[in-house]
Protein backbone atom coordinates (compact mmCIF):
# COMPACT_ATOMS: atom_id res chain seq x y z
CA UNK A 1 0.00 0.00 0.00
CA UNK A 2 1.27 3.44 -0.91
CA UNK A 3 2.37 5.92 1.73
CA UNK A 4 4.04 9.23 1.12
CA UNK A 5 7.50 9.76 2.60
CA UNK A 6 9.38 13.05 2.73
CA UNK A 7 12.65 12.87 0.73
CA UNK A 8 15.89 13.05 2.69
CA UNK A 9 18.62 15.51 1.70
CA UNK A 10 21.55 14.13 -0.27
CA UNK A 11 24.62 13.82 1.95
CA UNK A 12 28.06 14.64 0.59
CA UNK A 13 31.06 13.20 2.42
CA UNK A 14 33.91 15.46 3.38
CA UNK A 15 32.13 18.80 3.12
CA UNK A 16 31.80 20.39 6.59
CA UNK A 17 30.53 23.81 5.53
CA UNK A 18 26.79 23.48 4.82
CA UNK A 19 26.97 25.83 1.84
CA UNK A 20 29.86 23.88 0.29
CA UNK A 21 28.02 20.62 1.01
CA UNK A 22 24.93 21.88 -0.82
CA UNK A 23 26.99 23.07 -3.79
CA UNK A 24 28.68 19.66 -3.87
CA UNK A 25 25.22 18.07 -3.85
CA UNK A 26 24.21 20.10 -6.91
CA UNK A 27 27.37 18.98 -8.72
CA UNK A 28 26.72 15.35 -7.66
CA UNK A 29 23.30 15.46 -9.28
CA UNK A 30 24.69 16.97 -12.48
CA UNK A 31 27.20 14.13 -12.82
CA UNK A 32 24.61 11.39 -12.26
CA UNK A 33 21.57 12.74 -14.11
CA UNK A 34 22.27 11.10 -17.46
CA UNK A 35 23.22 7.81 -15.79
CA UNK A 36 19.98 7.68 -13.78
CA UNK A 37 17.88 8.25 -16.89
CA UNK A 38 18.13 4.55 -17.73
CA UNK A 39 16.92 1.44 -15.92
CA UNK A 40 20.54 0.25 -15.78
CA UNK A 41 21.47 3.39 -13.84
CA UNK A 42 18.58 3.08 -11.37
CA UNK A 43 18.67 -0.69 -10.77
CA UNK A 44 21.98 -0.77 -8.81
CA UNK A 45 20.43 1.52 -6.16
CA UNK A 46 18.30 -1.46 -5.06
CA UNK A 47 21.13 -3.65 -3.73
CA UNK A 48 19.66 -6.53 -1.72
CA UNK A 49 16.13 -5.14 -2.06
CA UNK A 50 13.71 -6.50 0.51
CA UNK A 51 11.29 -8.14 -1.96
CA UNK A 52 13.84 -9.57 -4.43
CA UNK A 53 14.75 -12.50 -2.24
CA UNK A 54 11.17 -13.67 -1.71
CA UNK A 55 9.93 -13.82 -5.31
CA UNK A 56 7.35 -11.07 -4.82
CA UNK A 57 5.51 -9.12 -7.51
CA UNK A 58 7.23 -5.86 -6.51
CA UNK A 59 10.88 -6.37 -7.47
CA UNK A 60 13.82 -4.01 -7.84
CA UNK A 61 13.79 -4.57 -11.61
CA UNK A 62 10.12 -3.58 -11.84
CA UNK A 63 10.69 -0.54 -9.60
CA UNK A 64 13.66 0.65 -11.70
CA UNK A 65 11.70 0.05 -14.90
CA UNK A 66 8.84 2.17 -13.49
CA UNK A 67 11.24 5.11 -12.97
CA UNK A 68 12.22 4.59 -9.33
CA UNK A 69 15.49 4.28 -7.45
CA UNK A 70 15.95 3.09 -3.86
CA UNK A 71 15.20 5.57 -1.10
CA UNK A 72 15.60 5.23 2.64
CA UNK A 73 16.98 2.36 4.69
CA UNK A 74 17.87 -1.07 3.27
CA UNK A 75 15.11 -2.83 5.21
CA UNK A 76 12.39 -0.43 4.01
CA UNK A 77 10.52 -0.85 0.71
CA UNK A 78 10.75 2.85 -0.15
CA UNK A 79 11.61 4.24 -3.58
CA UNK A 80 11.70 7.68 -5.18
CA UNK A 81 10.83 8.63 -8.73
CA UNK A 82 13.72 10.63 -10.08
CA UNK A 83 11.49 12.40 -12.57
CA UNK A 84 8.71 13.73 -10.29
CA UNK A 85 10.32 13.30 -6.85
CA UNK A 86 7.45 11.23 -5.42
CA UNK A 87 8.60 8.96 -2.60
CA UNK A 88 6.51 5.83 -2.18
CA UNK A 89 6.53 2.81 0.09
CA UNK A 90 5.59 -0.46 -1.59
CA UNK A 91 3.98 -3.70 -0.48
CA UNK A 92 5.22 -7.04 -1.88
CA UNK A 93 2.14 -7.46 -4.09
CA UNK A 94 2.18 -3.92 -5.54
CA UNK A 95 2.79 -3.37 -9.24
CA UNK A 96 5.23 -0.40 -9.30
CA UNK A 97 4.06 0.87 -12.69
CA UNK A 98 0.36 0.77 -11.74
CA UNK A 99 1.10 2.52 -8.42
CA UNK A 100 3.19 5.18 -10.17
CA UNK A 101 0.42 5.85 -12.70
CA UNK A 102 -2.23 5.93 -9.99
CA UNK A 103 -0.45 8.28 -7.57
CA UNK A 104 1.56 10.48 -9.96
CA UNK A 105 -0.41 11.10 -13.17
CA UNK A 106 1.48 14.38 -13.77
CA UNK A 107 4.92 12.70 -13.61
CA UNK A 108 6.81 13.21 -16.90
CA UNK A 109 7.84 9.52 -16.90
CA UNK A 110 4.22 8.40 -16.42
CA UNK A 111 2.99 10.82 -19.08
CA UNK A 112 5.40 9.41 -21.66
CA UNK A 113 4.16 5.95 -20.71
CA UNK A 114 6.98 3.95 -22.28
CA UNK A 115 8.66 1.45 -19.97
CA UNK A 116 10.85 0.10 -22.77
CA UNK A 117 13.67 2.62 -23.25
CA UNK A 118 14.33 1.35 -26.77
CA UNK A 119 10.99 2.88 -27.81
CA UNK A 120 11.83 6.36 -26.54
CA UNK A 121 12.10 9.06 -29.17
CA UNK A 122 14.73 11.78 -28.99
CA UNK A 123 11.99 14.12 -27.74
CA UNK A 124 11.02 11.61 -25.00
CA UNK A 125 14.63 11.36 -23.85
CA UNK A 126 15.14 15.13 -23.81
CA UNK A 127 11.84 15.63 -21.93
CA UNK A 128 12.80 13.08 -19.27
CA UNK A 129 16.36 14.34 -18.90
CA UNK A 130 15.06 17.89 -18.56
CA UNK A 131 12.62 16.79 -15.83
CA UNK A 132 15.37 14.86 -14.05
CA UNK A 133 17.83 17.77 -14.10
CA UNK A 134 15.20 20.33 -13.10
CA UNK A 135 13.94 18.28 -10.17
CA UNK A 136 17.37 17.40 -8.85
CA UNK A 137 18.63 20.99 -9.05
CA UNK A 138 15.46 22.27 -7.41
CA UNK A 139 15.93 19.80 -4.54
CA UNK A 140 19.57 20.79 -4.08
CA UNK A 141 18.71 24.50 -4.25
CA UNK A 142 15.96 24.10 -1.63
CA UNK A 143 18.43 22.31 0.64
CA UNK A 144 20.95 25.14 0.18
CA UNK A 145 18.22 27.70 0.98
CA UNK A 146 17.27 25.85 4.18
CA UNK A 147 20.89 25.67 5.29
CA UNK A 148 21.53 29.35 4.54
CA UNK A 149 18.36 30.32 6.45
CA UNK A 150 19.51 28.27 9.41
CA UNK A 151 22.96 29.87 9.33
CA UNK A 152 21.46 33.38 9.17
CA UNK A 153 19.14 32.60 12.07
CA UNK A 154 22.05 31.29 14.17
CA UNK A 155 24.17 34.34 13.36
CA UNK A 156 21.27 36.68 14.19
CA UNK A 157 20.77 34.99 17.54
CA UNK A 158 24.48 35.25 18.35
CA UNK A 159 24.58 38.93 17.38
CA UNK A 160 21.59 39.76 19.54
CA UNK A 161 23.27 38.36 22.70
C-alpha positions as CSV (number, residue, x, y, z in Angstrom):
1,X,0.0,0.0,0.0
2,X,1.3,3.4,-0.9
3,X,2.4,5.9,1.7
4,X,4.0,9.2,1.1
5,X,7.5,9.8,2.6
6,X,9.4,13.1,2.7
7,X,12.7,12.9,0.7
8,X,15.9,13.1,2.7
9,X,18.6,15.5,1.7
10,X,21.5,14.1,-0.3
11,X,24.6,13.8,2.0
12,X,28.1,14.6,0.6
13,X,31.1,13.2,2.4
14,X,33.9,15.5,3.4
15,X,32.1,18.8,3.1
16,X,31.8,20.4,6.6
17,X,30.5,23.8,5.5
18,X,26.8,23.5,4.8
19,X,27.0,25.8,1.8
20,X,29.9,23.9,0.3
21,X,28.0,20.6,1.0
22,X,24.9,21.9,-0.8
23,X,27.0,23.1,-3.8
24,X,28.7,19.7,-3.9
25,X,25.2,18.1,-3.9
26,X,24.2,20.1,-6.9
27,X,27.4,19.0,-8.7
28,X,26.7,15.3,-7.7
29,X,23.3,15.5,-9.3
30,X,24.7,17.0,-12.5
31,X,27.2,14.1,-12.8
32,X,24.6,11.4,-12.3
33,X,21.6,12.7,-14.1
34,X,22.3,11.1,-17.5
35,X,23.2,7.8,-15.8
36,X,20.0,7.7,-13.8
37,X,17.9,8.3,-16.9
38,X,18.1,4.6,-17.7
39,X,16.9,1.4,-15.9
40,X,20.5,0.3,-15.8
41,X,21.5,3.4,-13.8
42,X,18.6,3.1,-11.4
43,X,18.7,-0.7,-10.8
44,X,22.0,-0.8,-8.8
45,X,20.4,1.5,-6.2
46,X,18.3,-1.5,-5.1
47,X,21.1,-3.7,-3.7
48,X,19.7,-6.5,-1.7
49,X,16.1,-5.1,-2.1
50,X,13.7,-6.5,0.5
51,X,11.3,-8.1,-2.0
52,X,13.8,-9.6,-4.4
53,X,14.7,-12.5,-2.2
54,X,11.2,-13.7,-1.7
55,X,9.9,-13.8,-5.3
56,X,7.4,-11.1,-4.8
57,X,5.5,-9.1,-7.5
58,X,7.2,-5.9,-6.5
59,X,10.9,-6.4,-7.5
60,X,13.8,-4.0,-7.8
61,X,13.8,-4.6,-11.6
62,X,10.1,-3.6,-11.8
63,X,10.7,-0.5,-9.6
64,X,13.7,0.6,-11.7
65,X,11.7,0.1,-14.9
66,X,8.8,2.2,-13.5
67,X,11.2,5.1,-13.0
68,X,12.2,4.6,-9.3
69,X,15.5,4.3,-7.4
70,X,15.9,3.1,-3.9
71,X,15.2,5.6,-1.1
72,X,15.6,5.2,2.6
73,X,17.0,2.4,4.7
74,X,17.9,-1.1,3.3
75,X,15.1,-2.8,5.2
76,X,12.4,-0.4,4.0
77,X,10.5,-0.9,0.7
78,X,10.8,2.9,-0.2
79,X,11.6,4.2,-3.6
80,X,11.7,7.7,-5.2
81,X,10.8,8.6,-8.7
82,X,13.7,10.6,-10.1
83,X,11.5,12.4,-12.6
84,X,8.7,13.7,-10.3
85,X,10.3,13.3,-6.8
86,X,7.5,11.2,-5.4
87,X,8.6,9.0,-2.6
88,X,6.5,5.8,-2.2
89,X,6.5,2.8,0.1
90,X,5.6,-0.5,-1.6
91,X,4.0,-3.7,-0.5
92,X,5.2,-7.0,-1.9
93,X,2.1,-7.5,-4.1
94,X,2.2,-3.9,-5.5
95,X,2.8,-3.4,-9.2
96,X,5.2,-0.4,-9.3
97,X,4.1,0.9,-12.7
98,X,0.4,0.8,-11.7
99,X,1.1,2.5,-8.4
100,X,3.2,5.2,-10.2
101,X,0.4,5.9,-12.7
102,X,-2.2,5.9,-10.0
103,X,-0.5,8.3,-7.6
104,X,1.6,10.5,-10.0
105,X,-0.4,11.1,-13.2
106,X,1.5,14.4,-13.8
107,X,4.9,12.7,-13.6
108,X,6.8,13.2,-16.9
109,X,7.8,9.5,-16.9
110,X,4.2,8.4,-16.4
111,X,3.0,10.8,-19.1
112,X,5.4,9.4,-21.7
113,X,4.2,5.9,-20.7
114,X,7.0,3.9,-22.3
115,X,8.7,1.5,-20.0
116,X,10.8,0.1,-22.8
117,X,13.7,2.6,-23.2
118,X,14.3,1.3,-26.8
119,X,11.0,2.9,-27.8
120,X,11.8,6.4,-26.5
121,X,12.1,9.1,-29.2
122,X,14.7,11.8,-29.0
123,X,12.0,14.1,-27.7
124,X,11.0,11.6,-25.0
125,X,14.6,11.4,-23.8
126,X,15.1,15.1,-23.8
127,X,11.8,15.6,-21.9
128,X,12.8,13.1,-19.3
129,X,16.4,14.3,-18.9
130,X,15.1,17.9,-18.6
131,X,12.6,16.8,-15.8
132,X,15.4,14.9,-14.0
133,X,17.8,17.8,-14.1
134,X,15.2,20.3,-13.1
135,X,13.9,18.3,-10.2
136,X,17.4,17.4,-8.8
137,X,18.6,21.0,-9.0
138,X,15.5,22.3,-7.4
139,X,15.9,19.8,-4.5
140,X,19.6,20.8,-4.1
141,X,18.7,24.5,-4.2
142,X,16.0,24.1,-1.6
143,X,18.4,22.3,0.6
144,X,20.9,25.1,0.2
145,X,18.2,27.7,1.0
146,X,17.3,25.9,4.2
147,X,20.9,25.7,5.3
148,X,21.5,29.3,4.5
149,X,18.4,30.3,6.4
150,X,19.5,28.3,9.4
151,X,23.0,29.9,9.3
152,X,21.5,33.4,9.2
153,X,19.1,32.6,12.1
154,X,22.0,31.3,14.2
155,X,24.2,34.3,13.4
156,X,21.3,36.7,14.2
157,X,20.8,35.0,17.5
158,X,24.5,35.3,18.3
159,X,24.6,38.9,17.4
160,X,21.6,39.8,19.5
161,X,23.3,38.4,22.7
